[in-house]
Amino acid sequence: MCLPIYRLGDSAAEEKELSGKGLPERSDAALDWSRVGLNLDEDALFEGVMWRRVTAFVIDLVVIGVILAALWVLVFLTLGLLYGLLALTPLIPVAYHTFMIAGRRSATVGMQFMGIEVRTQSGGRPPLLQAFAMSALFYLSVTLTTMLILAVALFNDRRRCAHDILSGTFVVNTDPDL
């Protein structure tokens, strides 16, 4: 059986046949990574982001509340045998935000609902460690300053909070054309 093979470097993507005698030639073409990220110079990416972030966070608080309620129900149903799991409750919001932001959509449930996502300074999706830094810095700064630190977003044109700046991330509109 012969399969068609397309090489990245071919301008017309000419078809080659793999006849079972071995592997096809290795392509020396480089991938164009500039199309992977976003152009963070576009103002449309940041229009209305602040109110969307606030609404998304309220939605996320509801989701985290449901997760915590399910944990309490689990402890109740096991007659307190899993009571030690309640020690993890402070970590649940950080874990929720970290894994959702580092996930495939780079957004929490609330962010997805509001049409925003998190991007790195290069325009790509944040890796797990960067998403953890963003989430941990958010909860740490909000805890220490009673949410006053969030006012930083009022004084810059990209509406970035302190935890965004320190972690090297941006929150942008998912579809800026709408």
N, C-alpha and C positions, 0 to 999 in steps of 0.2 A: 504494500500500500504506500502510495506517495502522498505526502502532505505539503501544502503550499507554505512557504516560509517568507516572511516579509522582513527585510533588514531596515533598521532605523535610518541608515545613511543614504538609502536609495531615494533619489528625487522623485521618481515615478512609482516607488514601492514595487519594483519589478518582482515577479513571482519566481521563486526558485523551487526546485523539487528536491526533497529529501528521499533518497533512494534506499535507505537502510544501511548504507556502507559506513556511515559515521555521522558526526554532527556537522551542521553547516558552518561556513566560515564565521569567525567572530567579527562582529561589526565594530568599527572604530569610531562610530558617530557618537557624539556626546548628546545627552538629553538636554532639552531646553528647560531649565528649572525656573526661568523667569515667569513662565505661565502658571506655575504652581501656586504662587502667592498672590496677594492683592497689591494694588497700587495705593499705598496709604496716604498719598497726596490728594486724593479725591475728597472734596468736602462733602459729597453726598453720602459717603460712608458713615459720617458722624452726625448727620442731621437727626435730631430727635432722640439721640441715644440715651441722654440722661433720664428722661421720664420713662423710657422703656426699661432701663436698668432697674429703676425703683419698682416698677410694676412687676418685673420679672423676679425680683428678690422677694416680694410679697407672695407670689405664686410658689417660689421655692420654699418659703417658710411653711406654707401649707403642706407641701410634699414632705418636708422634713418632719413636720408634726405628725403626719400619717405614719411615717416610718417609726418614729418614737412611740406612737400609740400601739403599733403592731408589736414592738418590742415589749411593752408593758403587758399586752395581752398574752404574749408568749410566756412571760414570767408568771403571770397569773395562772395560765393553763397548766404549767408544770408545778404548781403549788409552791413556788418560790425556789425550786431547785436551780433555776438559771438566774437567780438574783444577782450573781456576780456580773452578768452581762450589762447590768445597768451602770456599771462603772465606765462603760464605753460610750455612754450618751454624749459627753462633750466632744467626742471624736467624730460622731456621725455627721454633723454639718460640714466639717472640713473634708471628710472622706467623700461625701456626696458631691460637693463642689469640685474637688480634685478629680475624681474619676469621670464626672460628666464633662468637665472642661477639657480634659485630656482625651476624651473619647472621640468617636468618629465625627460628631457634629460640632465639636468645640463649644458646646453650650449646655447649660442646665435645662431642665424641663421648662422653667419659666422663660429663659432666654430664647428657647426654640419657639415658644408660644408667642413671644413678643417680636420675633424676627431679628434677633441680634446674636452675635457670636464673638468669641475671643480669638485674637490673632497675635502673633509675635511681631517684633519690629521688622522682620523681613517679610511679613505678610503670610507666613505659614501658620499651621496649627500648632499650638503649644504642646510640648512633650509632657510626660507625667511629672517630672521634677519641677518644671516651670509652672504647671497648673497647681501643684502643691504649694509652691512659694507664693503664688497669687492668693490662694485660698487662706493659707496660714497667716499671711500678712494682713489680709482683710480682717479676719476674726481677731487677731492680736491688736491691730490698730483700733478697731471699733470698740473692743473691750477696754483698752487703756484710755481712750479719748471720748468715750460716750457718744460716738458717731460724729463728733465735730471734725474729725479728720476728713470726712467725706466732702466737706466744703471746698477742699482743694480742687475738685472738679469744676467749681464755678469760676475759677480763675485761669483756666487754660482753654485754648480753642478746640482741642480734641476731646474735652470733657473727661480727661483721665484722672482717676483717683490716685492717691498716694501709693496704694498697693499695686496699681497698674504700672505706675512709673518705676517703682522699685523692682518689680518682677519682669519688666520689659514687655508688657502686653498692651494691647488695645482692644476695646470693645467696639465693634463696628456693626452696621446694618448688614443683614444677610443678603438682601436684595436691594441695593441702593437705587435702583431704577424706579421702584414703586413710589 
